[in-house]
Structures are given as C-alpha cells and as structure tokens.
C-alpha cells in the first residue's frame, strides 16, 4: 500500500513538472535549440524509436555487466580487507588511489590497453561503481557484534560458519546501501566510456546530438539514461526486500509519516 502510494506520488510529481516545463517554455518563447518543450522531446523519440531502443540496449548491457562485476568484486575485496590485515595494507591504498583517479582520464588508457568494444566500457563501469560496495562491505562486516561471534565460537562454529551465519547476514543492510549507490554510478560510468570509446549507446547519442545541435535528441537520451538508473536501483531495492525483508520493514517503520 505504501509503495503503491509512493509510486503514484512520484509519477504525479513528474507529470506536474513536465506540464510546468511545457508551459514555461511556451510562455517565455524559449528557442527549441536551447530548451525544447516535452512535446518536442516526445516527437523526437516517436520519430525514430528503433534507434533509441538499439542504443538503450547497448548502454544497458554494459551497465548491467559492469555493475555485476563491481558488486561481486566489491564484496569479495571488502571481505578480504576485513579478514586479512596483511592484504588490507596492500589493497587499501590501491582502492583509494583508483577512486581518487579521474575516470575520464582513465578511459583513453583503457582503449589503448583493451581496444575498442564493450570490454573497456565494462571495466570503466566497474571502476566507477565498485568503491561504495567495497566500503559498505567493510563497514558492515566491521560492525558485527562481538558477542554474537563469541556465541558461535562457544557452539564450536568455525570462521566459515561465523561468516555465513552471523557476519554476512548482519552486513547485508550495509552492502545493499552500497549497491544502491553503485547502481546509479554504473550508469555514469557507462556514459563516460561511451563518450570516449563507442560508436553506439545513449552516451554516443548525446555526443551526436551535441554535434548536430539537436537538443531534443540529447534530452531523449538523457531521460532514457535516468530511466535505466532508476530501474537498476529499483532492482537492487527489490532484491533487498527479498533477502532481508525485516530490515526494510524496520526502515519503513522508523521513517513512516504519522497519520493525523
């Protein structure tokens, strides 16, 4: 009930903003090459939906694969950092340096090393989005209550059982928080890669729109990218509801608006 109402409010808000956008552009006589109205954006999409669909699929595949790689690598590296002090000393500086390095500067190097195609795009997405997964995994595993681990030890549970039965389940809320952040960053990473090394995808479509001064085309591509990020975020949230429903219910209870 709460989710349906929230979805309805969100869609209504977007509809109101679109109507205001249309009205203001027409009242102020803004030129279409500066800011086209939503009706012009829709006409651009409706005139050639196949092209946008093909570009959407290219961007979607790179984003999803790169995000999956970042999620798996982030959890694995985060777990390693927590449980291995020696590897932590080696990996932590590398992780921080990779995060601090400007990704737009790394993209051309990936082309030199990996060539053109989908591989450098996937690597770029993974580089952009794995850091929040690593840090959330580290935070989650580091926050496990020591008393629970001691209890498992008293019951003769080994380190594997401590991890599977206590530490990892306790860390899941933190990990999913990082995955949600990574889901939105993955789209950014894909666009950055397409700006540099692609002849297809929504990022490439935006570059073409800029060269042709077709602002409506750029807006269509941008809206589709936002929809992609929202869909990926929603899938992560759905997985969270399935795997740790008790945490979601607790969060909704804490942040629920009291009824008058």
C-alpha positions in Angstrom: 0.0 0.0 0.0 2.8 2.4 1.0 4.8 1.5 -2.1 1.9 2.0 -4.4 1.1 5.4 -2.9 4.8 6.4 -3.1 4.9 5.4 -6.8 1.8 7.3 -7.6 3.1 10.4 -5.9 6.4 10.1 -7.8 4.6 9.7 -11.2 2.3 12.6 -10.4 5.2 14.8 -9.5 7.0 14.0 -12.7 3.8 14.7 -14.7 3.4 18.1 -13.0 7.0 19.0 -13.7 6.6 18.1 -17.3 3.5 20.3 -17.6 5.2 23.2 -15.9 8.2 22.7 -18.3 5.9 22.8 -21.3 4.0 25.9 -20.1 7.1 27.9 -19.2 9.0 27.2 -22.4 6.0 28.3 -24.4 5.2 31.4 -22.3 8.8 32.5 -22.3 9.3 31.7 -26.0 12.5 29.8 -25.4 14.1 28.6 -28.6 14.0 24.8 -29.2 17.8 24.7 -29.7 18.2 26.0 -26.2 15.4 24.1 -24.3 12.8 22.1 -26.2 9.4 21.5 -24.6 8.5 18.0 -23.5 6.2 17.7 -26.6 9.2 18.2 -28.9 11.2 15.7 -26.9 8.4 13.1 -27.3 8.1 13.9 -31.1 11.9 13.3 -31.4 11.6 9.9 -29.7 8.4 8.9 -31.6 10.0 9.7 -34.9 12.7 7.0 -34.6 12.1 4.8 -31.6 14.2 1.9 -33.0 17.4 3.9 -33.0 16.9 4.9 -29.3 16.0 1.3 -28.4 19.1 -0.1 -30.0 21.3 2.5 -28.2 19.4 1.8 -25.0 20.2 -1.9 -25.2 23.9 -1.2 -25.8 24.1 1.0 -22.8 22.0 -1.3 -20.7 24.2 -4.4 -21.4 27.4 -2.6 -20.5 25.9 -1.0 -17.4 24.4 -4.3 -16.0 27.5 -6.4 -16.7 29.9 -3.7 -15.2 27.6 -3.3 -12.2 27.6 -7.1 -11.6 31.4 -7.2 -11.8 31.6 -4.3 -9.4 29.2 -5.9 -7.0 31.0 -9.2 -6.9 34.5 -7.7 -6.7 33.4 -5.1 -4.2 32.0 -7.7 -1.7 35.0 -10.0 -2.2 37.6 -7.3 -1.8 35.7 -5.7 1.2 35.6 -9.1 2.9 39.3 -9.7 2.2 40.2 -6.3 3.7 38.3 -7.0 6.9 39.6 -10.5 7.5 43.2 -10.2 6.2 45.3 -7.5 7.8 48.2 -8.1 5.5 46.1 -7.8 2.3 44.4 -4.8 3.8 47.7 -3.0 4.0 48.2 -3.8 0.3 44.7 -3.3 -1.1 43.5 -0.3 0.8 45.9 2.3 -0.8 45.2 0.8 -4.3 41.4 1.1 -3.7 41.7 4.7 -2.6 44.0 5.7 -5.5 41.6 4.1 -8.0 38.7 6.0 -6.5 40.6 9.3 -6.5 41.9 9.0 -10.1 39.7 10.9 -12.5 37.8 8.3 -14.5 37.6 10.5 -17.6 41.4 10.4 -17.7 41.5 6.6 -17.3 39.0 6.0 -20.2 41.5 6.7 -23.0 44.1 4.4 -21.4 41.5 1.6 -21.3 41.1 1.9 -25.1 44.9 1.6 -25.6 45.1 -1.4 -23.3 41.8 -3.2 -24.1 40.9 -1.8 -27.6 37.5 -0.7 -28.7 34.3 -2.5 -27.9 32.4 -3.5 -24.9 35.3 -4.6 -22.6 36.7 -1.1 -21.8 33.1 0.1 -21.1 32.5 -2.8 -18.7 35.8 -2.1 -17.0 35.0 1.6 -16.7 31.6 0.9 -15.2 33.2 -1.5 -12.7 35.9 1.1 -11.7 33.3 3.8 -11.2 30.8 1.8 -9.1 32.8 -0.7 -7.1 34.1 1.7 -4.4 30.8 2.2 -2.5 30.3 -1.6 -2.5 33.8 -2.1 -1.0 33.4 0.5 1.7 29.8 -0.6 2.6 31.0 -4.2 2.9 33.9 -3.2 5.1 31.6 -1.1 7.3 29.0 -3.9 7.6 31.4 -6.7 8.5 33.3 -4.4 10.9 30.1 -3.5 12.7 29.1 -7.1 13.6 28.5 -7.5 17.4 31.4 -9.4 19.0 29.0 -11.1 21.4 27.3 -12.9 18.5 30.7 -14.1 17.2 31.7 -15.3 20.6 28.4 -17.2 20.9 29.1 -19.1 17.6 32.6 -19.9 18.9 31.2 -21.3 22.1 29.0 -23.5 19.9 32.1 -24.7 18.2 31.4 -22.9 15.0 34.4 -22.2 12.7 35.3 -19.0 10.9 33.3 -20.0 7.9 30.2 -20.6 10.0 30.7 -17.3 11.8 30.9 -15.5 8.5 27.9 -17.3 6.9 25.6 -17.4 9.9 26.4 -14.1 11.6 28.7 -11.7 9.9 27.5 -11.7 6.3 23.7 -11.5 7.2 24.4 -8.7 9.7 26.4 -6.8 7.0 23.7 -7.2 4.3 21.9 -3.9 5.1 25.2 -2.0 4.7 26.1 -3.9 1.5 22.7 -3.1 -0.1 23.2 0.6 0.7 26.4 0.5 -1.2 24.8 -1.4 -4.1 22.2 1.3 -4.4 24.8 4.0 -4.7 26.8 1.8 -7.2 23.6 1.3 -9.3 23.4 5.0 -10.1 27.2 5.4 -10.6 27.2 2.5 -13.0 25.1 4.5 -15.5 27.6 7.4 -15.2 30.5 5.1 -15.8 28.8 3.7 -19.0 28.2 7.2 -20.3 31.8 8.2 -19.7 33.1 5.2 -21.5 30.7 5.8 -24.5 31.8 9.4 -24.7 35.4 8.2 -25.3 35.3 4.8 -27.0 31.9 3.9 -28.5 30.0 4.3 -31.7 26.8 3.2 -30.1 24.8 3.7 -26.9 23.0 6.6 -25.3 26.2 8.4 -24.4 27.2 8.3 -28.0 23.8 9.5 -29.0 24.3 12.5 -26.7 27.6 13.3 -28.4 25.9 13.1 -31.8 23.1 15.4 -30.6 25.7 17.9 -29.4 27.5 17.9 -32.8 24.1 18.3 -34.6 22.7 20.9 -32.1 19.8 18.5 -31.7 18.8 19.3 -28.0 15.7 17.2 -28.2 17.8 14.1 -29.1 20.0 14.8 -26.1 17.0 15.1 -23.8 15.6 11.8 -25.1 18.9 10.0 -24.4 19.2 11.7 -21.0 15.7 10.6 -20.0 16.4 7.1 -21.1 19.6 7.0 -19.1 17.7 8.3 -16.0 15.1 5.6 -16.5 17.9 3.0 -16.7 19.4 4.1 -13.5 16.1 4.2 -11.8 15.3 0.6 -13.0 18.6 -0.7 -11.8 18.2 1.0 -8.4 14.7 -0.5 -8.1 16.0 -4.0 -8.9 18.6 -3.7 -6.1 15.9 -2.5 -3.8 13.7 -5.4 -4.8 16.5 -7.8 -4.1 16.9 -6.2 -0.7 13.2 -6.7 0.1 13.5 -10.3 -0.8 16.7 -11.1 1.0 16.4 -9.0 4.2 12.7 -8.1 4.5 13.0 -7.5 8.2 15.5 -4.6 7.7 13.2 -3.0 5.1 10.2 -3.2 7.3 12.1 -1.7 10.2 13.3 1.2 8.0 9.8 1.9 6.8 8.5 1.8 10.4 11.2 4.3 11.5 10.6 6.7 8.6 6.9 6.4 8.4 4.9 9.6 8.5 2.5 9.6 11.4 -1.2 9.6 10.4 -3.2 12.6 11.6 
